[in-house]
């Protein structure tokens, strides 16, 4: 990654002071052995064979019945102890327990995750683009595994599928982006920029047509009463104007209480910038891309915006004629043409007293779009508790960037992002389904573990890469009452799993949003012998770049178990820095994100186990985590 990463202990320090990783198979054997050892007498005494004492057929039949009943009772006792075999954790609050049964945890395996990842990222699925053949194959696969796990269908018309109504727009006939500078005492001069090399373009409308529109630098494009108040628009009339804005939040170099300082807020996300420009009635907006502010390179923007762009079919109230990005070099050229520099723009924008800057040129651009009305697909299945509408959500997105036509076609396989997350989701669904729909249906009168206080609903979302659209649509259009936002008590989101090996720690994206959830997270990590480490790149705003955000906007706490940094048996922190840098530069939203059979999924397994403990705790308690700020 391009940002500094907290120092993790050297491996030599890990060996001396770290807690060894739990051997879960040994846990099971010890639990079973300790019970059986109490059943088998160490003394082997000679006894007269029982059958010598029983000569009548009635005696034999009675003995068989008694023996069979005894075996059934013994089996139930063993299963009961096995299902609830974790000992009480000394630090547990009385109101809940993170003691997820070993039966549940040991149903989650890296082998099953590997099979899911390999299929979902194969050439056959063509990158799982939204509303493509690849997505259809992916959703059918996910639904079949939901069914195998015993989950009830909770989508449209009692199916596993929810249609998400979308519109696709593919830019074509894109002109150069022209800025005309007209000084009063000389002839006009033009600055011309090339599509995809220098800028990207999109629209809320059927075409983009900008002719000689005035241009204004709007700082960070934020307007809010929070954080002591911040208004980059001041009294600007934005109608008819093209705005240029910086991404991220203002830095906290001069004021320590500016927003969340190093941790990105929603106001720093590019989605918010466009939303606010819509509210202000602007004609259009360009965002300035830099690798450090965006958290990814220009090729990610180019790949995402250079092909079909996907929007919810219902248009916004105040549509933007133009929405796009410009490169850092383009922004430098525009700032220089205005007699200043990008650095000076950034410095001015860092102050609460910033004033919008009218720039001495106009903008001209045009584009048409190939339109496609389409439906993406959310896949939804669940375990429904009796007479309770409250729900715990487990989620992940199955879509990726699809396939770009060419010679040959270029497939964006999305193995890590996010076939790995769906592998985790399906493994978790299978484990809970096995416990609550298979065994529980047989043994529920005898096993306390078989009862659920709350529903557990598993959701695989569409169009996440297009702006979290599948999750947003679900929050506004719940197909069942259990998924009404008022009934969702919390969520675990699997997005980008650790495929590089086991770690001694785990990062929880979404930590510090809710004090109640933080305690559950901490206890779940403790039970897996993992330290809870802070996000090494809070300025990149990972929380706001994944499907827990639409839930957050409905006041629902959601967390994303993410990779730790202290890899076991590896030189730390160098190994973590190497694998994350390689992923960000060579794989993220690129054709290089492909399945590798040499991946060590032990780290992904740790993430799922911690997530499963959180889900189990929320589903079997009365705790309803609330956001710290309301």
C-alpha angles and dihedrals in degrees: 000000000000094000126075114272122214113256113259121204119272115256090249089059090047091055093050101043109012124103110247114250112265116262098219095185090054089050090059094046092049092049092049094042095050090054097044092047088064091054099050118070114224090218118084106203125178112246133180109260111263094228090062088065097049117064106154125084090231090056091049093049092047091049092051091051092048092046092049093048090049092052091050092050091046091049092051091049092050093047091046092052091044094051092052099029101130113105121236113281109233095221098049117126112235094243097066146013133218090196097124107184117258089234089063096045095046092054086069109084136171089227092064092046090051092054092050094048093047093053098040093050096044124118089252091072093049095217096310095260114189113274094003134120087262093058091048091054091046095050092046089052092049093047092050090054091046087055092048089052089055096246118158115241109250103173132095117328094357093304130119091248132088116190112225109203111225143163123219122208121189113192117232136161089032113178126213114275106249127196113188118204113200112186114191095238103040144040119285118267126203133216111203126194133190127238113255094359094065107006145006127219139204139153144205087222136064093264141006118240117168118164121179096331119173115251127220130186103224101185111225093344093234129145118175142133091219125095092034092310128294127198122175092169096055103172097333117148098218097184113123093008135117111226127207115204140175120236124233128036124297111276121255095228094118103022119037093199096058106128109303094325106223095006112084118235129204089265089067095056119103090231090062092049092058092043091054092047088054091051090050091052096242121170091226147327138223121200120211112236123210124162092237098047097043096038093228139061129268091258089069091056091043093051094047098043100033095074136033113339116207127214136171107268094238104083121228119260093245107029122203115234088206134021123169152119134260126204123248090252091053091050091049090053093049092048091049090050087056091052097256140073139252089249089056090049090052092048094050092046092055092074129082087224092062114139124204111260119221107214124220098243142061130233129232126183140144138188140161126213136217102231125214125181106208146154124234117199133236114197115215132182133152155175108244121210118215116272096343125114095188113112142195112208126213113189150167135163122250100190126096136168098291125208131325113213116238144109096316107010114249114228122201096207097186095206097161093024096074122323084084091058092050089049087056092045093051093046090051092047091051092051095050092040092053092051101042103032105030110031095024092055089059102036105027095117090058106031121071089199090067094071122084126201093197139025120260112212124186118207129186107194134209131217096023090138089055092060108299090291099151093054092043091051090049092053091051096039110034109184092207133031091244089069096050103123090239089063099048111097098182145330142221115209123197109205122155111355129213107261096170104078145281122320136198091227142037134212117220113204106210096036115144092031092100129019092209092051091046091060092050091048092050094049092047091052091047091054089056091048090244128136117231108238127193120248106274092211108038091153089068092064099224090171091063094046098065141059097274088076098075087051091049089053086058091051094257121138114232131175135193118208104222135185121286123225106225101082115196114244093007132104105263134246093000094067093052092048092049097050095043093047091049091050095047095046103036109022115023107106089345134109088255093075093099134143116270117198090208092065115127104223095185089105092051088051089055091051092051093048092052090046091048091053090053091049092047091050095050092044093052102041141064094236116123108187114220128201113260093235097045 
